[in-house]
Amino acid sequence: MRQAGVLDVGCHSALLTVVQGRPGAVLEPVFSRKVRLRLHETLDHKGRLDQAGVHSVERAVAEAVAANPRQRGPEVFAFATSVIRDAPNRDAIIARVARTTGTRLRVLTGEEEARLAYVAARQWAGPTTGPLLVLDIGGGTVEIASGTGDQPDRVYSLPLGARRITRDWLPGNTTPSPRRLAEIRKHLRQSLEAVPDLPRADPGARVLACSKTFEQLARLAAARGKAPRAARQLALPQLRASAALLAGAKPSRRGKLPGISRHRAEQSLAGALIAQALMEACGAKRVEICPWSTREGLLLERLGVPHSTTDRSRLAG
């Protein structure tokens, strides 16, 4: 049975995942190691990582790589998400990590992340699934993909991530005013309206949400409704109520709400506002929470599930 490994370096963690599988089979975990990061605390107002942030990336990559049973495992594909991809000092970070750890991080474009999230969601949804719309909220960007086959027909990556909106619109440890909330909603709505041919949740299409942001919002809504199983889905009215709840709480309080993790508490309000704007713009009344995203898409394609048509020239770094 074939194996594949991916090291995903994001804002909150560096996660090494090794799986095995074959065409038509599920991904079977072989090895996993997570090293916590708090890169959002090391960014300046332009999104540049300071020296402490760069050092923490070095440490996390070194720990994850050292934990990998290299002699028995597959070659690991190491990549960085938008927190490093969009940093003005990206090239210096990648070069330094490569020099000190021997691992060179690759950078996927936002559109490639959207494509891979769709590939993962399609496989997770099953072979009988028809039209599919995939929504993914990251820290720096939002990814949208739609299609009817193994590969998406349309992919979009927009600079509307939860960390970015928090930095630009919700700085400080305070609750936003109604005026500021209205300004953020207007910005998100206008940004999405400006996207040509934005995919819609047509009748009969499944809408899958592939991100920690959606997952935590679904848990919050389910806990408030006292229905734990409902965390597998998130309806628009529930999301609106959760956004209002988060808007009325300070970031320090949001991390104590059910479903919201402490390290994502500060950007949880922005995530809720983005999720609501996305669902409204795409005409989605409800989303299903999909646990697979870009990382699983990479693992599937490295295993040959499904047949890959990846254009490797779209990988930067």
C-alpha positions as CSV (number, residue, x, y, z in Angstrom):
1,M,0.0,0.0,0.0
2,R,1.4,3.4,-1.0
3,Q,2.2,6.1,1.5
4,A,2.3,9.9,1.3
5,G,3.4,12.7,3.6
6,V,2.7,16.4,3.9
7,L,4.1,19.0,6.2
8,D,1.6,21.9,6.4
9,V,3.1,25.1,8.0
10,G,0.3,27.5,8.9
11,C,-0.4,30.4,11.2
12,H,-1.3,28.2,14.3
13,S,0.7,25.0,13.7
14,A,3.1,23.0,11.7
15,L,1.4,19.6,11.1
16,L,3.2,16.6,9.7
17,T,0.8,14.0,8.3
18,V,1.7,10.6,6.8
19,V,-1.1,8.4,5.4
20,Q,-1.5,5.3,3.3
21,G,-4.2,4.4,0.9
22,R,-5.0,3.2,-2.6
23,P,-7.5,4.3,-5.3
24,G,-11.0,4.0,-4.0
25,A,-9.8,3.7,-0.4
26,V,-10.0,6.1,2.5
27,L,-6.9,7.9,3.8
28,E,-5.5,5.7,6.7
29,P,-3.3,7.6,9.2
30,V,0.2,6.3,9.7
31,F,1.9,9.1,11.6
32,S,1.1,12.6,12.7
33,R,3.0,15.3,14.6
34,K,1.7,18.8,15.4
35,V,3.9,21.7,16.7
36,R,2.0,24.7,17.9
37,L,2.7,28.2,16.4
38,R,1.4,31.6,17.1
39,L,2.6,33.4,14.0
40,H,-0.2,36.0,14.1
41,E,1.4,37.4,17.2
42,T,4.7,38.0,15.3
43,L,3.3,39.9,12.3
44,D,3.8,43.6,11.8
45,H,1.1,45.8,10.2
46,K,2.3,44.8,6.7
47,G,2.2,41.1,7.4
48,R,6.0,40.7,7.8
49,L,7.2,38.0,10.3
50,D,9.6,39.3,12.8
51,Q,12.7,37.4,14.0
52,A,10.9,35.6,16.7
53,G,8.3,34.4,14.2
54,V,10.9,33.2,11.7
55,H,12.7,31.4,14.5
56,S,9.5,29.7,15.6
57,V,8.9,28.4,12.1
58,E,12.5,27.0,12.0
59,R,11.9,25.3,15.3
60,A,8.5,23.9,14.3
61,V,9.8,22.5,11.0
62,A,12.9,21.0,12.7
63,E,10.8,19.3,15.3
64,A,8.3,17.9,12.8
65,V,10.9,16.7,10.4
66,A,12.9,15.1,13.3
67,A,9.8,13.2,14.4
68,N,9.2,11.7,11.0
69,P,10.3,8.0,10.7
70,R,12.2,9.0,7.6
71,Q,13.8,5.6,7.1
72,R,10.4,3.9,6.8
73,G,8.3,6.8,5.5
74,P,7.7,8.5,2.2
75,E,9.3,11.8,1.0
76,V,7.4,14.6,2.6
77,F,5.9,17.5,0.7
78,A,6.4,20.6,2.8
79,F,4.4,23.7,2.1
80,A,3.5,27.0,3.8
81,T,0.1,28.7,3.8
82,S,-0.8,32.3,3.3
83,V,0.8,33.6,6.5
84,I,4.2,32.9,4.9
85,R,3.1,33.1,1.3
86,D,1.8,36.7,1.6
87,A,4.6,37.9,3.9
88,P,6.9,40.6,2.4
89,N,9.9,38.7,3.7
90,R,8.7,35.3,2.4
91,D,11.8,34.5,0.4
92,A,14.1,35.2,3.3
93,I,11.9,33.0,5.6
94,I,12.0,30.1,3.1
95,A,15.7,30.4,2.5
96,R,16.5,30.5,6.2
97,V,14.3,27.5,7.1
98,A,15.9,25.6,4.2
99,R,19.4,26.5,5.4
100,T,18.8,25.5,9.1
101,T,16.5,22.5,8.7
102,G,17.3,21.1,5.3
103,T,13.6,21.4,4.4
104,R,12.5,23.9,1.7
105,L,9.0,25.0,2.1
106,R,6.9,25.3,-1.1
107,V,4.2,27.9,-1.6
108,L,0.9,27.1,-3.2
109,T,-1.0,29.9,-5.0
110,G,-4.4,30.6,-3.6
111,E,-6.1,29.2,-6.7
112,E,-4.1,25.9,-6.2
113,E,-5.2,25.7,-2.6
114,A,-8.8,26.2,-3.8
115,R,-8.4,23.4,-6.4
116,L,-6.9,21.0,-3.8
117,A,-9.6,21.8,-1.3
118,Y,-12.2,20.9,-4.0
119,V,-10.3,17.6,-4.8
120,A,-10.4,16.7,-1.2
121,A,-14.0,17.6,-0.7
122,R,-15.1,15.7,-3.8
123,Q,-13.4,12.6,-2.6
124,W,-14.8,13.0,1.0
125,A,-18.4,13.6,-0.4
126,G,-18.3,10.3,-2.3
127,P,-18.7,9.2,-6.0
128,T,-22.5,9.8,-6.2
129,T,-22.2,13.5,-5.4
130,G,-23.3,15.8,-8.2
131,P,-22.6,19.6,-8.4
132,L,-20.3,20.7,-5.6
133,L,-19.5,24.1,-4.2
134,V,-16.6,24.3,-1.8
135,L,-15.9,27.2,0.6
136,D,-12.7,27.5,2.6
137,I,-11.8,30.4,5.0
138,G,-8.1,30.7,5.7
139,G,-6.2,33.3,7.7
140,G,-5.1,35.4,4.7
141,T,-7.5,34.4,1.9
142,V,-10.8,32.8,1.2
143,E,-11.0,30.0,-1.4
144,I,-14.0,29.1,-3.5
145,A,-14.3,26.3,-6.0
146,S,-17.1,24.6,-7.9
147,G,-17.7,21.9,-10.4
148,T,-19.2,18.6,-11.2
149,G,-16.2,16.3,-11.7
150,D,-13.0,15.3,-9.9
151,Q,-11.5,18.7,-10.8
152,P,-13.2,22.0,-10.3
153,D,-14.6,24.1,-13.2
154,R,-13.9,27.4,-11.4
155,V,-11.6,28.4,-8.6
156,Y,-11.2,31.7,-6.8
157,S,-8.9,33.0,-4.1
158,L,-9.8,36.3,-2.4
159,P,-7.8,38.4,0.2
160,L,-10.6,38.1,2.7
161,G,-9.1,35.8,5.3
162,A,-10.0,35.9,9.0
163,R,-6.5,37.0,10.1
164,R,-6.4,39.7,7.4
165,I,-9.8,41.1,8.2
166,T,-9.0,41.1,11.9
167,R,-5.7,43.0,11.3
168,D,-7.2,45.5,9.0
169,W,-10.7,46.1,10.5
170,L,-10.7,44.7,14.1
171,P,-7.5,45.6,15.8
172,G,-7.2,45.7,19.6
173,N,-8.8,43.8,22.4
174,T,-12.2,45.5,22.2
175,T,-15.7,44.9,21.0
176,P,-16.5,46.6,17.7
177,S,-19.1,49.3,17.4
178,P,-22.3,48.8,15.3
179,R,-20.8,51.3,12.8
180,R,-17.6,49.3,12.4
181,L,-19.5,46.0,12.0
182,A,-21.6,47.6,9.3
183,E,-18.4,48.8,7.5
184,I,-16.9,45.3,7.6
185,R,-20.1,43.7,6.3
186,K,-20.2,46.3,3.5
187,H,-16.6,45.7,2.6
188,L,-17.1,41.9,2.4
189,R,-20.3,42.2,0.4
190,Q,-18.8,44.6,-2.1
191,S,-15.7,42.5,-2.5
192,L,-17.7,39.4,-3.2
193,E,-20.1,41.2,-5.5
194,A,-17.1,42.3,-7.6
195,V,-16.1,38.7,-8.3
196,P,-17.1,37.8,-11.9
197,D,-19.2,34.7,-12.2
198,L,-19.1,33.9,-8.4
199,P,-20.4,30.3,-8.0
200,R,-23.9,29.9,-6.7
201,A,-25.4,27.2,-4.6
202,D,-27.8,26.0,-7.3
203,P,-30.7,23.6,-6.4
204,G,-29.3,20.1,-6.1
205,A,-25.7,21.2,-5.4
206,R,-24.0,20.3,-2.1
207,V,-22.2,23.0,-0.3
208,L,-19.2,21.9,1.7
209,A,-17.3,24.2,4.1
210,C,-13.6,23.1,4.5
211,S,-11.9,25.1,7.3
212,K,-11.4,25.3,11.0
213,T,-13.3,28.6,10.9
214,F,-16.5,26.9,9.7
215,E,-15.9,23.9,11.9
216,Q,-15.7,26.0,15.1
217,L,-18.7,28.1,14.1
218,A,-20.7,25.0,13.6
219,R,-19.7,23.7,17.0
220,L,-20.7,27.0,18.6
221,A,-24.1,27.0,16.9
222,A,-24.6,23.3,17.9
223,A,-23.7,24.0,21.5
224,R,-26.1,26.9,21.7
225,G,-28.8,24.7,20.3
226,K,-27.9,21.8,22.6
227,A,-27.6,19.5,19.6
228,P,-24.0,18.2,19.3
229,R,-24.7,16.2,16.1
230,A,-25.8,19.4,14.4
231,A,-22.1,20.4,14.4
232,R,-21.9,18.6,11.0
233,Q,-23.9,21.4,9.4
234,L,-24.3,25.1,9.8
235,A,-27.4,27.0,8.7
236,L,-27.4,30.7,7.8
237,P,-29.7,31.8,10.6
238,Q,-27.5,30.0,13.1
239,L,-24.4,31.7,11.7
240,R,-26.1,35.1,12.0
241,A,-26.9,34.5,15.6
242,S,-23.3,33.3,16.3
243,A,-21.9,36.3,14.6
244,A,-24.0,38.6,16.8
245,L,-22.9,36.7,19.9
246,L,-19.2,37.0,19.0
247,A,-19.6,40.7,18.1
248,G,-20.8,41.4,21.6
249,A,-17.9,39.6,23.4
250,K,-14.3,40.7,23.8
251,P,-11.7,38.5,22.2
252,S,-10.6,37.2,25.7
253,R,-14.2,36.1,26.3
254,R,-14.7,34.5,22.8
255,G,-12.2,31.8,23.6
256,K,-14.4,30.6,26.5
257,L,-17.4,30.1,24.2
258,P,-18.2,26.5,23.3
259,G,-16.5,25.4,20.1
260,I,-14.1,28.4,19.8
261,S,-10.5,27.6,20.6
262,R,-8.4,30.1,22.6
263,H,-5.8,30.6,19.9
264,R,-8.4,31.4,17.3
265,A,-10.6,33.5,19.5
266,E,-9.3,36.9,18.3
267,Q,-10.2,36.2,14.7
268,S,-13.4,34.3,15.4
269,L,-15.6,37.3,14.9
270,A,-14.0,38.1,11.5
271,G,-14.4,34.5,10.6
272,A,-18.1,34.6,11.4
273,L,-18.6,37.8,9.4
274,I,-16.7,36.3,6.4
275,A,-18.6,33.0,6.5
276,Q,-22.0,34.9,6.6
277,A,-21.0,37.1,3.7
278,L,-19.8,34.1,1.7
279,M,-23.0,32.1,2.2
280,E,-25.2,35.1,1.4
281,A,-23.2,35.9,-1.7
282,C,-23.3,32.3,-3.0
283,G,-26.9,31.8,-2.1
284,A,-26.1,29.0,0.4
285,K,-28.7,28.6,3.1
286,R,-26.8,25.7,4.7
287,V,-23.3,24.2,4.5
288,E,-22.0,20.7,5.4
289,I,-18.8,20.7,7.5
290,C,-16.1,18.8,5.6
291,P,-12.9,17.8,7.6
292,W,-10.8,17.6,4.5
293,S,-9.1,20.5,2.7
294,T,-5.9,21.5,0.9
295,R,-3.7,19.2,3.0
296,E,-5.9,16.2,2.2
297,G,-6.1,17.2,-1.4
298,L,-2.3,17.0,-1.6
299,L,-2.2,13.7,0.1
300,L,-4.8,12.2,-2.2
301,E,-3.0,13.4,-5.3
302,R,0.4,12.1,-4.1
303,L,-1.3,8.8,-3.6
304,G,-2.8,9.0,-7.1
305,V,-6.4,9.3,-5.8
306,P,-8.0,10.6,-8.0
307,H,-5.9,10.6,-11.2
308,S,-3.9,13.8,-10.9
309,T,-3.9,16.5,-13.5
310,T,-1.9,19.0,-11.4
311,D,0.2,21.5,-13.3
312,R,3.3,21.5,-11.2
313,S,4.3,24.9,-12.7
314,R,1.7,26.4,-10.5
315,L,3.8,25.6,-7.4
316,A,5.9,28.6,-6.4
317,G,8.9,28.8,-4.1
